[in-house]
Amino acid sequence: GYSFLNYRTYLPYLPFVFTGIFVGFFMRIALFGTFHTLGVRQIVLFPSLMIQAKVLAKYFSTTLFPVQLSSQHYIHNTINFYFFLSIVIIIGLLVFSYLLWRYYDSWGKTASFFTVWFFVALLPTTVISLNKPYQENRGYIAAVGIIALLAICLGKLRNKWLPSKAAGRFIGYPLLGLLVVLYSAGTISRNPVWLNTLTLYSDVLEKYPKSPDAHSAIGNYYLQRGDLSRAEEEYQA
């Protein structure tokens, strides 16, 4: 049988590991002369703990509460309350995953798998330094793990506290309907943001008023339309 302490357990995965290392490290060096495409030499195996901790926690929180969405996000490399909160969230998820796998039956192991899924899906962008550490679209696959974990745990609680199927439907269906309405309304409200460059980057400025990318993009928008004075204002900003 397979065992975590038996090296044969890991042999089938080695080709994928070496392929990832070759593409992620050696190809980047061969093409760009450095791990980082901008030529800024960084220790890729040990990226900034503060940024990556905040990024992982932000993916988790945004999956549960999709608010303050933006096409661009800025994560600061500073030690503050959010950094320590992020560490607590990450360690809590890992410990929770271990407890589910160690002390519960098949449902716990399934829930543990999806918790680990969240971290594994984000591992490439966590290990290798990127120009934009956090982008919402990178979290879509990882979000599957958190959503599945939540669904499994809610189903287990329903079976424990509401053994009657009728009671479960009485509470479950309205809750599901409420979630559909809330998330649908949020999606509809976000659609106008993506109308054009001006609306998209104006939305970024609402969250990050000092964003140079947003000011530059809006400046280009006005420049293409011949509004030189407003374009200059954005470039100056």
C-alpha positions as CSV (number, residue, x, y, z in Angstrom):
1,G,0.0,0.0,0.0
2,Y,0.9,3.7,-0.3
3,S,2.5,5.5,2.7
4,F,3.6,9.0,3.2
5,L,6.9,7.7,4.4
6,N,7.5,5.5,1.3
7,Y,9.4,7.1,-1.5
8,R,7.5,5.1,-4.1
9,T,4.4,7.1,-3.2
10,Y,5.9,10.2,-4.7
11,L,7.6,8.7,-7.9
12,P,4.5,9.2,-10.2
13,Y,4.6,12.9,-9.3
14,L,8.3,13.6,-10.0
15,P,8.0,14.2,-13.8
16,F,5.5,17.0,-13.1
17,V,7.7,18.4,-10.4
18,F,10.8,18.5,-12.7
19,T,8.7,19.9,-15.5
20,G,7.4,22.7,-13.3
21,I,11.0,23.5,-12.1
22,F,12.3,23.5,-15.6
23,V,9.6,25.9,-17.0
24,G,9.4,28.1,-13.9
25,F,13.1,28.5,-13.3
26,F,15.5,27.5,-16.1
27,M,13.3,28.7,-18.9
28,R,12.9,32.1,-17.3
29,I,16.7,32.3,-16.8
30,A,17.3,31.3,-20.4
31,L,14.8,33.8,-21.9
32,F,15.2,36.7,-19.5
33,G,18.5,36.2,-17.8
34,T,16.8,36.2,-14.4
35,F,13.8,34.8,-12.6
36,H,12.1,38.1,-12.7
37,T,11.0,39.4,-16.1
38,L,11.9,43.0,-15.2
39,G,15.5,42.0,-14.5
40,V,15.1,42.6,-10.8
41,R,17.0,39.7,-9.2
42,Q,15.0,38.2,-6.3
43,I,15.2,35.0,-4.2
44,V,12.3,33.2,-5.8
45,L,12.2,30.3,-3.3
46,F,11.8,32.8,-0.4
47,P,9.5,35.6,-1.6
48,S,8.3,38.3,0.6
49,L,6.4,36.6,3.5
50,M,4.4,39.7,4.2
51,I,3.1,40.1,0.6
52,Q,2.4,36.4,0.0
53,A,0.7,36.0,3.4
54,K,-1.6,38.9,2.6
55,V,-2.2,37.6,-0.9
56,L,-3.3,34.1,0.2
57,A,-5.6,35.6,2.9
58,K,-7.1,38.0,0.4
59,Y,-7.9,35.2,-2.0
60,F,-9.6,33.4,0.8
61,S,-11.6,36.4,2.1
62,T,-12.6,37.5,-1.4
63,T,-14.0,34.1,-2.2
64,L,-16.3,34.3,0.8
65,F,-17.0,38.0,0.6
66,P,-16.5,39.4,-3.0
67,V,-16.4,43.1,-2.1
68,Q,-14.0,45.9,-3.0
69,L,-13.4,44.1,-6.3
70,S,-11.0,45.8,-8.8
71,S,-9.1,45.0,-12.0
72,Q,-6.0,45.9,-10.1
73,H,-4.9,45.5,-6.5
74,Y,-1.9,46.7,-4.6
75,I,-0.4,44.7,-1.7
76,H,2.0,46.6,0.4
77,N,5.1,44.9,1.9
78,T,4.5,46.1,5.4
79,I,4.0,44.5,8.8
80,N,0.6,45.6,10.1
81,F,-2.7,44.2,11.4
82,Y,-3.6,42.7,8.1
83,F,-0.3,40.8,8.0
84,F,-0.9,39.1,11.4
85,L,-4.5,38.5,10.5
86,S,-3.4,36.8,7.3
87,I,-1.0,34.6,9.2
88,V,-3.8,33.5,11.5
89,I,-6.1,32.7,8.6
90,I,-3.4,30.7,6.8
91,I,-2.3,28.7,9.8
92,G,-5.9,28.2,10.8
93,L,-6.8,26.7,7.4
94,L,-3.8,24.4,7.5
95,V,-4.5,23.2,11.0
96,F,-8.2,22.7,10.2
97,S,-7.2,20.7,7.1
98,Y,-5.0,18.4,9.2
99,L,-7.6,17.9,11.9
100,L,-10.2,17.0,9.3
101,W,-7.9,14.5,7.6
102,R,-6.6,13.0,10.9
103,Y,-9.7,12.6,13.1
104,Y,-12.7,12.3,10.8
105,D,-14.0,9.8,8.3
106,S,-14.4,10.1,4.5
107,W,-16.2,13.4,4.6
108,G,-13.4,14.9,6.7
109,K,-10.7,13.7,4.3
110,T,-12.7,15.1,1.4
111,A,-13.0,18.5,3.1
112,S,-9.3,18.3,3.9
113,F,-8.5,17.6,0.2
114,F,-10.3,20.7,-0.9
115,T,-8.6,22.9,1.7
116,V,-5.2,21.7,0.4
117,W,-6.5,22.3,-3.1
118,F,-6.8,26.0,-2.3
119,F,-3.1,26.3,-1.5
120,V,-1.8,24.0,-4.2
121,A,-3.7,25.9,-6.9
122,L,-2.1,29.2,-5.8
123,L,1.4,27.6,-5.2
124,P,2.9,28.6,-8.6
125,T,2.1,32.3,-8.1
126,T,3.1,32.1,-4.5
127,V,6.6,30.6,-5.0
128,I,7.5,32.7,-8.1
129,S,7.6,36.4,-7.7
130,L,5.2,38.3,-10.0
131,N,4.9,42.0,-10.9
132,K,1.3,41.9,-9.7
133,P,1.1,39.6,-6.6
134,Y,-2.7,39.6,-6.5
135,Q,-5.0,39.4,-9.4
136,E,-8.6,38.3,-8.9
137,N,-8.7,36.0,-11.9
138,R,-5.8,33.8,-10.5
139,G,-8.0,32.8,-7.6
140,Y,-10.9,31.2,-9.6
141,I,-9.5,27.7,-9.5
142,A,-8.4,28.0,-5.9
143,A,-11.8,29.3,-4.9
144,V,-13.3,25.9,-5.9
145,G,-11.5,24.4,-2.8
146,I,-12.9,27.0,-0.4
147,I,-16.5,26.7,-1.9
148,A,-16.4,22.9,-1.7
149,L,-15.1,23.0,1.9
150,L,-17.9,25.3,2.9
151,A,-20.5,23.2,1.2
152,I,-19.3,20.0,2.8
153,C,-19.2,21.5,6.3
154,L,-22.6,23.1,5.9
155,G,-24.0,19.8,4.7
156,K,-22.5,18.0,7.7
157,L,-24.0,20.6,10.1
158,R,-27.4,20.4,8.4
159,N,-27.4,16.6,8.8
160,K,-26.4,16.9,12.5
161,W,-28.8,19.8,13.5
162,L,-31.6,19.2,11.1
163,P,-32.0,15.4,10.6
164,S,-35.4,16.0,9.1
165,K,-35.3,16.5,5.3
166,A,-38.2,18.8,5.4
167,A,-36.5,21.1,7.9
168,G,-33.3,21.0,5.8
169,R,-35.2,22.1,2.7
170,F,-37.1,24.8,4.7
171,I,-33.8,26.4,5.6
172,G,-31.5,25.3,2.8
173,Y,-33.5,26.4,-0.2
174,P,-34.2,30.0,1.0
175,L,-30.6,30.4,2.0
176,L,-29.5,29.2,-1.5
177,G,-32.0,31.6,-3.1
178,L,-30.7,34.5,-1.0
179,L,-27.1,33.7,-2.1
180,V,-28.1,33.5,-5.8
181,V,-29.8,36.9,-5.5
182,L,-27.0,38.6,-3.7
183,Y,-24.2,37.3,-6.0
184,S,-26.3,38.0,-9.1
185,A,-27.0,41.5,-8.0
186,G,-23.3,42.0,-7.3
187,T,-22.4,40.7,-10.8
188,I,-24.9,43.0,-12.5
189,S,-23.7,46.0,-10.5
190,R,-20.1,45.3,-11.7
191,N,-21.0,45.0,-15.4
192,P,-21.0,48.8,-16.1
193,V,-17.5,49.0,-14.6
194,W,-16.1,47.1,-17.6
195,L,-17.8,49.4,-20.2
196,N,-14.6,51.0,-21.3
197,T,-11.1,52.1,-20.2
198,L,-12.4,55.2,-18.4
199,T,-15.0,53.4,-16.3
200,L,-12.6,50.5,-15.5
201,Y,-9.7,52.5,-14.3
202,S,-11.9,55.1,-12.6
203,D,-13.2,52.2,-10.5
204,V,-9.5,51.3,-9.7
205,L,-8.9,54.9,-8.5
206,E,-11.9,54.7,-6.1
207,K,-10.1,51.8,-4.3
208,Y,-6.5,53.0,-4.9
209,P,-6.4,56.8,-5.5
210,K,-2.6,56.7,-6.0
211,S,-2.5,54.0,-8.6
212,P,0.0,55.1,-11.3
213,D,-1.4,52.4,-13.8
214,A,-4.9,53.8,-13.4
215,H,-3.9,57.4,-13.9
216,S,-1.8,56.5,-16.9
217,A,-4.6,54.4,-18.5
218,I,-7.1,57.2,-18.0
219,G,-4.6,59.7,-19.4
220,N,-4.2,57.6,-22.5
221,Y,-8.0,57.4,-22.8
222,Y,-8.3,61.2,-22.9
223,L,-5.3,61.6,-25.1
224,Q,-6.8,59.3,-27.8
225,R,-9.9,61.5,-27.7
226,G,-7.9,64.8,-28.1
227,D,-8.7,66.0,-24.6
228,L,-5.1,67.1,-23.9
229,S,-5.7,69.1,-20.7
230,R,-7.4,66.2,-18.9
231,A,-4.8,63.8,-20.2
232,E,-2.1,66.0,-18.8
233,E,-3.8,66.1,-15.4
234,E,-3.8,62.3,-15.2
235,Y,-0.2,62.1,-16.3
236,Q,0.8,64.6,-13.8
237,A,-1.0,62.7,-11.1
